[in-house]
Amino acid sequence: MYKDLRDVREHYAAIRDLISQTPGGCHDAAARGKVAGLCEAAIAALDDPECRQRLRAVDRHAAELFSSAGHRKWDRQKMSGADYLRLQIFIALEGVNTRVFFLDAMRDRGCALPGAGALQTPSV
């Protein structure tokens, strides 16, 4: 397995679990800080523009989810702003997960991807 992809998967799982287990919809500096740190660590682990873009979206949405009022502008007729933001975060995270699987498969085939980081050899 490739170390950079393994690291991103670990950060992805930690973010997903944190978002699942933390209600949001109020000021929560600890949760906000954890998500920001995990997103930055995942971005630093993998040089891929698509993952970077999705992780930045996760970070932006989490900032609003864990704020005292930022989530309210996302309120929908049948869904709270906090639930809507959580859904958007999960959608972005699944985009990261899908991209990591794609990169893993392409690397295993020895394919170079335009705009992606250099191919790496698997590490144990």
C-alpha positions in Angstrom: 0.0 0.0 0.0 1.1 3.5 -0.7 1.9 5.5 2.4 0.4 8.8 1.2 -2.9 7.1 0.3 -2.9 5.1 3.5 -2.5 8.4 5.4 -5.3 10.1 3.6 -7.6 7.1 4.2 -6.8 7.3 7.9 -7.5 11.1 8.0 -10.7 10.5 6.0 -11.9 7.9 8.5 -11.2 10.1 11.5 -13.0 13.1 9.9 -16.0 10.9 9.0 -16.2 9.4 12.5 -15.9 12.9 14.1 -18.7 14.3 11.9 -20.9 11.3 12.6 -20.4 11.5 16.4 -20.5 15.3 16.9 -23.9 17.0 16.5 -22.7 20.4 15.4 -25.1 23.4 15.1 -23.3 25.2 17.9 -19.9 26.6 18.7 -17.5 23.7 19.2 -13.9 25.0 18.9 -12.5 21.5 19.8 -14.4 19.7 17.0 -13.7 22.5 14.5 -9.9 22.4 15.4 -9.8 18.6 15.0 -11.5 18.7 11.6 -9.2 21.6 10.4 -6.1 19.7 11.6 -7.2 16.4 9.9 -8.0 18.2 6.7 -4.6 19.9 6.6 -2.8 16.6 7.4 -4.6 14.9 4.6 -3.9 17.7 2.2 -0.2 17.6 3.2 -0.1 13.8 2.8 -1.2 13.7 -0.8 -0.4 16.0 -3.7 -3.6 15.8 -5.6 -5.7 18.8 -6.6 -9.0 17.1 -6.5 -8.5 15.7 -3.0 -7.2 19.1 -1.9 -10.3 20.9 -3.2 -12.7 18.4 -1.6 -10.9 18.5 1.8 -10.9 22.3 1.7 -14.7 22.1 1.2 -14.9 19.8 4.2 -13.0 22.3 6.3 -15.2 25.2 5.2 -18.4 23.4 5.9 -17.1 22.1 9.3 -16.3 25.7 10.2 -19.9 26.6 9.7 -21.2 23.4 11.2 -19.3 24.0 14.5 -20.1 27.7 14.7 -22.7 29.4 16.9 -24.7 30.8 14.0 -23.0 30.0 10.6 -25.0 26.9 10.1 -28.3 28.7 10.1 -27.8 30.2 6.7 -27.8 26.7 5.4 -31.3 25.9 6.8 -33.7 24.2 4.4 -37.4 23.9 4.5 -37.2 20.3 5.8 -33.6 20.1 7.0 -31.6 22.1 9.5 -28.5 23.9 8.4 -26.4 21.6 10.6 -27.9 18.5 9.0 -27.4 20.0 5.5 -23.7 20.8 6.2 -23.1 17.4 7.6 -24.6 15.9 4.4 -22.3 18.2 2.3 -19.3 17.1 4.3 -20.1 13.4 3.8 -20.6 14.0 0.1 -17.1 15.7 -0.1 -15.5 13.0 2.0 -16.9 10.2 -0.3 -15.4 12.1 -3.2 -12.0 12.0 -1.5 -12.5 8.3 -0.8 -13.4 7.6 -4.4 -10.5 9.6 -5.7 -8.0 7.7 -3.4 -9.3 4.4 -4.7 -8.9 5.6 -8.2 -5.3 6.8 -7.6 -4.5 3.5 -5.9 -5.7 1.6 -8.9 -3.9 3.8 -11.4 -0.7 3.5 -9.5 -1.0 -0.2 -9.4 -1.3 -0.1 -13.2 1.7 2.2 -13.4 -0.3 5.0 -14.9 0.7 8.6 -14.5 -2.1 11.1 -13.9 -2.0 14.7 -15.1 -2.1 17.1 -12.2 -1.6 14.4 -9.6 1.5 13.8 -7.5 4.3 11.6 -8.7 3.8 7.9 -8.7 5.2 6.3 -5.6 6.2 2.8 -4.8 4.2 0.9 -2.3 5.4 0.9 1.3 4.8 -1.7 3.9 
